[in-house]
Amino acid sequence: MNRIDETKDFIAIRIAVLTVSDTRSLGEDRSGDVLVGRIADAGHVLVDRKILPDERAQIAEQLRIWCDDPQIDVVISTGGTGLTGRDVTVEAHRDVYEKEIDAFGTIFTIVSMQKIGTSAVQSRATGGVRNGTYLFALPGSPGACKDAWDEILGRQLDYRHRPCNFVEILPRLDEHQRRK
């Protein structure tokens, strides 16, 4: 259910997109293109976009770099969430997380079940937080990126969404670091 409170002002957030693939180039990155298009259409700001191979250490390092950048609020990766030996994006994300957003994967599976049935069991979409930055790992198909954005992220990254959203608590994600 989409509940937008039109009495509130929209707040644009800053997003980086990472495509994980051993074979794609920027010109062939349909999933990244889906995310970039939806980010722009929603009124958010694309800060950076990269493609990296399915290498756990490289992925984790890029995630850390973006999480340490105060100009980035959200990182969305696409690709490498499956079950094959080269699919290491989920592990790289979990190497970086301070906290995992457990329900993100669950909700993504529910959304996927409505579209692709039991094939949704093969996805390991995940979300988490590090250093006041949200991170989300999505499957590498354009359809999965559309579903994740249209049904979950587009709503949760809209400050006007009710009863709650990720944007309204963004300033508090790193409050534990300020108390020390």
N, C-alpha and C positions, 0 to 999 in steps of 0.2 A: 504494500500500500504506500502510495506516494503522498506524504503530508507536508506540503510546503507552506510555511507561514509567510504570506506575502507582506506582512507588516514589518518584517525584518529585512535589513539590507544584506545583499549577497556579499560574501567575503571571498575574494579570489585567493587560492593557495598556490604554492610553488611546487611543481612536480618534476621529477626526473624519471625517465623511462629507460629500462635496460632490457634488451633482447638477448637471450641466451641461445646461441646456436653455433654449431660447428660449420654450417653450410650457408647461412643467409648473409646477404650484404644489405646495406641500407635500402637499396633499390628493390629488394625482394622481401622486405620486412613487412608483410601485410598485417601481422598482429600488432607490431609497434605502430604502424600507420593508424590502425583502429583506435588505439589508445590516444595517440597524439591528436587525432581528429575529435575524439570525444572530450578530451581535456580542453581543447580550444573552444568547441561548441558550448561547453559548460561555463566558459568565462574564466577558467583557471590559466595559469602561466606554465608553459613548458620551459624549464630551466636548462635541462641537459638531456641528451639521448645518446646511448651507446649500444654497440653490439659486442658481446664477448663470447668466446668459445665456452663449451661445457667444462670448465675447469674450476673446481670448488674454491681454491685459494684466490684465483683472480676475481671471481664473482664476489666473494666475501670482502676482499680488499676494496672493490669499487663501492659496495654497499656502505662500508665504513667511511670511505672518503665522502660520499654524499651525506651520510648521517652527521658527519662533523662539519658540514657546510651550513652555516646559519641561514643561507638563502634557499634551502630546500626543506620543505615541510613533509613531503611524501615521496617515496620511491616505489615504483611499480615495475616489477620484472615480468617478462613473459617468456615461457619456454623452460625446458629442463625439469618439469615437475612430475614426469611420468615414472615408470617403473624400470626402465632399462638401465643398464650399467653406466651409461653416459649421463643420465639424468641426476644432476647433483645440486640443482638450484635450491631445493628445499633444505638440504643439509647446509649449504652456504648461508642461507637466510638464518637458520637456527644457530649457526656459529656466531652470528652478529646480534641476535635479539637479546635485549634485556628482559622483555616480557613478550610472551606469545599471545596473540589474540585468537584463542582457541575456537571461538564460535565462527570466525571468518571461514575456515575450512568447512565447517559443518553447514553453514548457510550456502556456501558455494556449491556444495554437494547437492543440497536440496534444489537449488536453482537448476543445476545441471541435470538432475534426475528428470525434471519436467521437460527438458529439451532432448536428452540423449539416453534416457532410461538408465539401465544398470551399467552402461559403459562409464558412467560417472564415477564408479568405484576406482577407476584407474588414475584419477586425478589426485594430486596431493597439494592442492592450493593451500597457501598458508599466509598468515599475517602476523605482524609483530611490531614492536617499538624498540628504538634505540636512540638514546641521546635526544629525546624530544622529537624524533622523526618516525612517521609511520612507514612500514615496509609491507608490501604485498607481493606474493609470488603467484602468478597466474599461469595456466597452461599456455602452450605455444600456438593454439589455433585461434584464428580471428573470431570464430563463434564464441569460444570461451571468454575471450577478452571483451566482446560485446556483452555477453551475459553478466560477467563480473561487474563491468562498469554500469550497465543499464539497471541491473537489479540490486546492486549492493553499493559499489564505490561512488557512483554518481549521486546517490542519495546521502550516504554517510559523509561525503566530502562537501556537502551543501549545508552551510551554517543555518539555513532556514528550515531544514528538515526537522520534523517533530515526531516523537517526543524528545529525541536526542540525536546527536551526531558526533562524528570525530572532530570536527572543527572547533566546536565550543570547548572541548577539553584540551585542545592542542597546547595552549599556554601552560598547562599544568602537567604535561607529560614528564618533564624533567625536574619537578619541584623537589624530589628527593635529593637532587644534587645541590640545590640552593640551601637546604637546611643544614648542611654540614658545617 
